[in-house]
Amino acid sequence: MKSHKLLPTIFYFTVIALLTFPLTGNQESEFPTLEDLQKTNVSLEMTGFAFASGLRPNQQGRPNGNGIELISIRWSGSGFIVKSDGTILTNYHVARQALEGRAVFDDGSSFEILHIKVYDPTSDIAVMKIRANKTFPTVKLGNSDEARIMDKVLAVGNTLGEGFSVSDGMINQIKIDDNDVRYMIRHDAAIAPGNSGGALYKGEEVIGINVMIRFPHEIYYAIPINLAIPLLAYERTLLLRDIFPTNPELISQKSRQLFARNGQVPAAAQNNPGIWTLTSRFNPLEDLIIFLQAQQGRDLALSVMDSQGELKGYGDLRDMDYDLILISSENYQDVYINVLNYDNTPANFALKVYKIIW
């Protein structure tokens, strides 16, 4: 999710098993007081960047083809305090590509966030640090392995970016992988965009981190807190601006090649460009560099389209010997990487795809 949108459907393991429990959930949970919830849960207002991916319109209203252009954006999320020094848990997709942020309490007080401690893109978890010389009250962390279907739960977060809110419900389903590790809790305590990274309580303890909605259904998911607890052992603090640089050269230095292809794209014919297509799959929360190289002076272009035919990235190779697109993926999705040839003779090219390791 970029901008304060929860990710739609993301499943982090290819093998899915459902864990079945007797319907004996805790029906009489005692939750924290409203005052305690307000002191330990924060709304996050983040400032950072996104990749324009060559899609910003030019003066003619067409994609400008500047594949390395970055744009400034703001988005909202949620978090909760897990250490008295201001350490907070949230989602990775809330922290991703952020340069700074603010943690806002329900009483209106707010504190700067400039640092991140550790992050796990696979589980969508991030540990960030509030900048303040004070001691904060903390939530109580529970054991998500003890959660059961029909346990009553509270979801706390920054719903729709409008500030502190609370909803209640129960656990509907618990998902485990083929290694018997719980990786997702499904519940019906209503959440919305902006709730990403917020706490899911069972009784007085946090057992999950709210992460997404399955649209268009009223189905909500949280990451089990046991996946986050090992990350709290990291004591380092890193500047967000160092982890997510805005300089394209520094971004490229953080990349690792995934694959390469050499090929030849046919000549243009009957006012239509020649086209060479590669089908690939993007993973959730993945940031990529797609690099195209050809002989200088060839009239080539590079495009990326999703399975519905929507343009996701565009680069114009005209009068250059290479071009690249910086592109972000939010979910699992099949894409088509196209090399387009507007010349009347075939053209050889080299295509490389890199993953950015922030």
C-alpha positions in Angstrom: 0.0 0.0 0.0 1.2 3.1 -1.0 -0.5 6.2 0.2 -2.4 5.1 3.2 -4.0 2.1 1.5 -3.9 -1.3 2.9 -2.6 -3.9 0.6 -5.3 -6.0 -1.0 -4.8 -9.8 -1.0 -1.2 -10.8 -0.1 -0.3 -14.3 0.9 3.4 -14.8 1.8 3.7 -18.5 1.4 2.9 -20.6 -1.6 1.8 -23.6 0.5 -1.2 -22.8 2.6 -2.7 -25.0 5.3 -5.6 -24.1 7.6 -5.3 -24.8 11.3 -8.6 -26.1 12.8 -9.5 -25.4 16.4 -12.4 -26.4 18.5 -14.8 -23.4 18.9 -13.7 -22.6 22.4 -12.5 -19.0 22.0 -12.2 -16.6 25.0 -15.6 -15.0 25.3 -14.9 -12.8 28.3 -11.6 -11.0 27.4 -10.7 -8.0 29.6 -9.2 -5.3 27.3 -7.0 -2.4 28.2 -8.8 0.8 29.3 -9.4 3.5 26.7 -6.8 5.7 28.5 -4.2 2.9 28.2 -5.0 2.4 24.5 -4.6 6.1 23.8 -1.2 6.2 25.5 0.3 3.3 23.7 -1.1 3.4 20.2 -0.1 6.1 17.7 -1.2 7.4 14.3 1.6 7.6 11.8 1.9 10.4 9.2 4.7 9.5 6.8 6.5 11.5 4.1 8.5 9.9 1.4 8.6 9.0 -2.3 7.2 6.8 -5.0 8.5 5.8 -8.4 6.8 7.7 -11.2 7.9 4.8 -13.5 7.8 7.1 -16.6 4.0 7.5 -16.3 3.8 11.2 -15.5 2.1 12.9 -18.5 4.0 15.2 -20.8 2.6 18.3 -22.4 0.7 16.1 -24.9 -0.8 14.1 -22.1 1.2 10.9 -22.8 3.6 9.2 -20.5 6.8 11.2 -20.4 9.0 8.0 -20.4 11.3 9.3 -17.6 11.6 5.9 -15.8 13.9 7.1 -13.0 11.7 10.0 -11.9 10.6 10.1 -8.2 7.6 11.9 -6.8 7.0 13.1 -3.2 4.0 11.6 -1.5 2.4 11.4 2.0 0.5 8.6 3.6 -0.9 7.4 6.9 -0.5 4.3 9.0 -0.6 3.0 12.5 1.8 1.7 15.1 2.1 0.9 18.8 4.8 1.4 21.4 6.7 -1.8 22.4 9.7 -0.2 24.3 9.8 2.7 26.7 12.4 4.5 24.6 9.8 5.0 21.9 10.4 1.9 19.8 7.2 1.1 17.8 6.0 -1.8 15.7 4.2 -1.2 12.3 4.1 -2.7 8.8 7.0 -2.6 6.5 4.7 -1.1 3.8 4.1 1.8 6.1 7.8 2.5 6.5 8.8 1.6 3.0 10.3 4.5 1.0 9.7 6.9 3.9 12.1 9.7 4.6 10.6 10.8 7.8 7.3 10.7 9.7 5.5 11.7 12.9 3.9 9.6 15.6 0.7 11.3 16.7 -1.1 10.5 20.0 -4.8 10.9 20.5 -4.2 13.9 22.9 -2.6 15.7 19.9 1.0 15.4 21.0 3.3 14.2 18.3 7.0 13.2 17.9 9.3 13.0 15.0 10.3 9.6 13.4 13.6 9.7 11.6 15.0 6.2 12.3 14.2 2.6 11.6 15.7 -0.3 13.5 14.9 -3.4 11.4 12.4 -4.5 8.9 11.1 -7.7 7.3 9.6 -7.3 3.9 8.5 -10.9 3.7 6.3 -10.7 6.8 5.6 -7.0 6.3 6.9 -5.9 9.6 9.0 -2.8 10.6 10.5 -1.5 13.8 10.9 2.2 14.0 12.0 4.7 16.7 10.3 7.8 17.9 12.7 10.7 18.5 12.1 11.9 22.1 13.8 12.3 25.4 11.1 10.7 27.5 9.9 7.4 28.7 6.7 6.0 27.0 4.2 3.5 28.4 4.2 0.3 26.3 1.7 -2.3 25.2 1.8 -5.8 26.5 2.8 -8.3 23.9 1.1 -11.7 24.0 1.7 -15.1 22.5 -0.1 -15.4 19.1 0.3 -19.2 19.2 -2.3 -19.2 22.0 -4.9 -17.3 19.9 -8.0 -19.4 19.0 -10.9 -19.1 16.7 -13.8 -17.1 18.3 -11.4 -15.2 20.6 -12.7 -11.7 21.0 -10.3 -9.0 19.7 -9.9 -5.2 19.4 -8.4 -3.5 16.4 -6.8 -0.1 17.2 -5.5 2.3 14.6 -5.6 5.4 12.4 -8.6 4.5 10.4 -8.8 6.4 7.1 -6.0 8.7 8.4 -8.6 10.3 10.7 -6.8 9.5 14.0 -7.3 7.1 16.9 -10.1 4.6 16.6 -11.2 1.2 18.0 -13.3 -1.6 16.6 -14.1 -5.0 18.0 -14.8 -8.5 16.6 -13.5 -12.0 16.9 -10.9 -14.3 15.3 -12.4 -16.1 12.3 -9.5 -18.2 11.0 -5.8 -18.8 11.6 -3.5 -19.7 8.7 -0.3 -21.7 9.0 2.4 -22.6 6.5 3.7 -26.1 5.8 6.3 -25.6 8.6 3.4 -25.3 11.1 4.2 -21.5 11.6 1.2 -19.2 11.9 1.5 -16.4 9.4 -1.9 -14.8 9.3 -4.8 -14.1 11.6 -8.2 -13.4 9.9 -10.7 -11.5 12.0 -13.8 -9.3 11.7 -12.9 -6.3 13.8 -13.4 -3.6 11.1 -10.2 -1.9 9.7 -9.7 0.4 6.8 -6.9 2.2 4.9 -4.7 3.9 7.6 -5.0 0.9 10.0 -1.9 -0.7 8.5 0.5 -1.4 11.3 -2.0 -1.1 14.1 -2.4 -3.4 17.1 -4.8 -6.3 17.4 -5.6 -7.1 21.0 -6.8 -10.2 22.7 -7.5 -9.2 26.2 -4.8 -6.9 27.5 -2.2 -8.2 25.1 -1.3 -7.5 21.5 -1.4 -10.7 19.5 -1.2 -9.2 15.9 -0.3 -6.3 13.6 -3.2 -5.4 11.3 -2.0 -5.5 7.7 -4.7 -5.7 5.1 -8.2 -5.9 3.8 -9.5 -8.4 1.3 -11.5 -6.2 -1.1 -14.4 -6.1 -1.8 -15.2 -8.3 1.2 -15.3 -7.3 4.9 -12.4 -9.7 5.6 -9.4 -8.4 7.6 -6.0 -9.8 8.4 -3.3 -9.4 11.0 0.3 -10.6 11.2 0.9 -12.8 14.3 2.9 -10.9 16.9 5.3 -13.9 17.3 6.7 -13.1 13.9 7.7 -9.6 15.1 9.1 -10.4 18.6 12.5 -11.7 17.3 13.0 -8.3 15.5 12.9 -6.4 18.8 16.3 -7.8 19.7 17.9 -5.4 17.2 19.3 -2.3 19.0 20.8 -0.5 16.0 19.1 2.6 14.6 19.4 3.6 11.0 18.2 6.8 9.3 15.3 6.3 7.0 16.9 8.6 4.5 20.0 6.3 4.4 17.9 3.1 4.0 15.7 4.7 1.2 17.8 7.1 -0.7 16.3 9.3 -3.4 19.4 9.4 -5.6 19.0 7.0 -8.6 22.7 6.1 -8.5 22.5 5.1 -4.8 19.3 3.2 -5.5 21.1 1.2 -8.3 23.9 0.4 -5.9 21.4 -1.4 -3.7 20.2 -3.7 -6.5 20.8 -7.4 -7.2 20.3 -8.8 -10.7 17.4 -11.3 -10.9 17.7 -12.3 -14.5 18.8 -11.2 -18.0 17.6 -11.8 -21.5 19.0 -11.0 -24.9 16.8 -10.8 -27.9 15.7 -9.2 -31.2 12.5 -7.2 -31.6 10.9 -7.2 -35.0 10.7 -4.1 -37.2 7.6 -1.8 -37.1 4.9 -2.6 -39.6 1.8 -0.8 -40.8 2.2 2.0 -38.3 2.4 -0.5 -35.4 5.7 -1.0 -33.5 7.4 -4.4 -33.5 7.1 -6.0 -30.1 9.0 -8.6 -28.0 7.3 -9.7 -24.8 8.5 -11.4 -21.7 6.0 -12.6 -19.0 7.2 -12.3 -15.5 5.8 -12.2 -11.9 6.3 -9.5 -9.4 6.2 -10.3 -5.7 4.6 -8.3 -2.9 6.4 -5.2 -1.7 9.1 -5.6 -4.3 11.0 -2.7 -5.9 12.6 -3.4 -9.2 14.9 -1.8 -11.9 14.1 -2.9 -15.4 17.1 -2.1 -17.7 17.1 -2.1 -21.5 20.2 -1.6 -23.6 20.4 -1.3 -27.4 22.4 0.3 -30.2 22.3 4.1 -29.9 20.0 5.8 -32.3 17.4 3.0 -32.4 13.9 4.1 -31.8 12.9 1.7 -29.0 10.7 1.9 -25.9 10.2 -0.2 -22.8 6.8 -0.8 -21.2 5.5 -2.9 -18.4 1.8 -3.9 -18.3 -0.2 -5.9 -15.8 -2.5 -8.8 -16.7 -5.5 -6.4 -17.1 -3.5 -4.4 -19.7 -2.9 -1.4 -17.4 0.4 0.4 -18.1 2.7 0.2 -15.0 5.9 1.6 -16.4 7.3 3.3 -19.5 10.7 4.2 -20.7 11.7 5.9 -24.0 15.1 4.7 -25.5 15.1 7.2 -28.4 18.5 8.8 -29.0 20.0 6.8 -26.1 21.8 3.4 -25.9 20.0 2.4 -22.7 17.0 3.3 -20.5 15.6 2.0 -17.3 12.4 2.0 -15.2 12.1 2.1 -11.4 8.9 0.2 -10.5 7.2 -0.9 -7.4 4.9 -3.9 -6.9 2.4 -4.1 -4.1 1.0 -7.6 -4.6 1.7 -10.8 -6.4 1.0 -10.0 -10.1 1.8 -11.3 -13.5 3.2 -8.6 -15.8 4.3 -8.3 -19.4 7.6 -6.6 -20.1 7.6 -5.3 -23.6 10.3 -4.0 -25.9 8.8 -1.9 -28.6 10.6 -1.1 -31.9 9.4 1.9 -34.0 12.1 1.5 -36.6 11.6 -0.2 -39.9 14.4 -2.8 -39.3 14.8 -5.4 -36.5 16.8 -4.3 -33.4 18.9 -6.3 -31.0 18.7 -5.6 -27.3 19.7 -6.7 -23.8 17.2 -6.7 -21.0 18.1 -7.0 -17.3 15.9 -7.0 -14.2 17.2 -6.1 -10.8 15.7 -6.2 -7.3 16.3 -3.3 -5.0 17.5 -4.5 -1.6 16.8 -1.6 0.6 
